Amino acid sequence: MFPVILGTDINAYGVARSFHEAYGVKSLCIGRKALRYTRSSKILEVMVISNFDEDTVFLKTLKEIGEKYKEQKLLLISCGDGYTSLMAKYENELKDLFSFNIVTNQQQQELENKIDFYKICEQYGLDYPETLLISKEMVEKKVSLPFEYPVALKPNDSISYLDLNFPGKKKAYKIETEEELNKVLQDIYKSGYKDYMIAQDFIPGDSDTMAVLNAYVNRKGKVKMMCLGQCLLDAVLPAEIGNYNALVTVDGEKIYPQYQKFLEDYGYRGFANFDLKYDIRDGKYKVFEINIRQGRSSYYMTAGGCNFTKFLVDDLVEKKDEPVYYHKKRGLWLYVDPYVLKKYVPRSIFPMAKAELKRGFAFTQWYEKDRNFTRFLDYIRRRLSSIKIYHYYGKKSSGSVGGEMIGRTGEKR
């Protein structure tokens, strides 16, 4: 068994580490850039191809790798939206060389397009925030919203938006006034963006109301794993707001059945990642988006005792058909120094955070079987820099904005 991982970021390292913990295997990570998360590692190899996200290069590279290692069982796993799109697009060309499990190309386009995704939410009964679609033509006349400020603003086509460059760019925004809304929209459309923008009712609450749900659906369309992560601390850097920096696995049995039903009724396949926020106004979890892969912080599952790679291997290699596993145990994943969590975690969940810190935590990049001086420096630098970052930005933070919604960098890797 040889995992081929598309990406070189922290998600890719978490996947490679999870495979190594479970099976002792070494992975191959392929991406556009050599990122610090996967460098100087003994548990993976890195292949850097600057234009790997181009169709012809993507397909040629994977065909060459498939032929080179054809004597092994090759598992193909995406760690980025662009790579997921290419996998779905070229499923027929790749399926004889690699084992993978993914939605159809049509489903991928429906789910990645937020307008279509919210229509699907309506059809299958998933709650999401009140939403208004905004076109370029509407911006030329100035936009007024049917709900109150603040609002969240994000692109419908996040993949094309990722390639744009303009001052003040964020993956998504928290907007306080109508004047600010129209200014941001003008900047976005002047940069060359052509699709809809999405304005949504801003759900109140701090990071203690945010959650992430990951699931795995096997080749037969049956959910085999669900794991809910409660956010303890979200990022504060302007370019990273909306990312998770501390997660604890919790019992999600109140929402597992609802999302299991959706995934099975829709005909989903493979890993799914939902960004959620709990709305205290009506007592419901609201979904912002689905990622057709395990999430950026996917190692939180393994840290909490739910090694997600086992469900992929059970399905594609072992051909097992076990009952669905609802994860309930607690375990803490960190991407900051423990001091930062204790100081900046919302007071409402401070006792939980303190208790979990006492029990121990996992830091994706710091793996006892993959330690050396370079990786130690990266690990310590991240911990120390997190103290400095939160000291500066944490005091200015006006609270969590929820899920994927505000400011993820979306770096291609």
Disulfide bonds with the S-S distance in Angstrom:
none
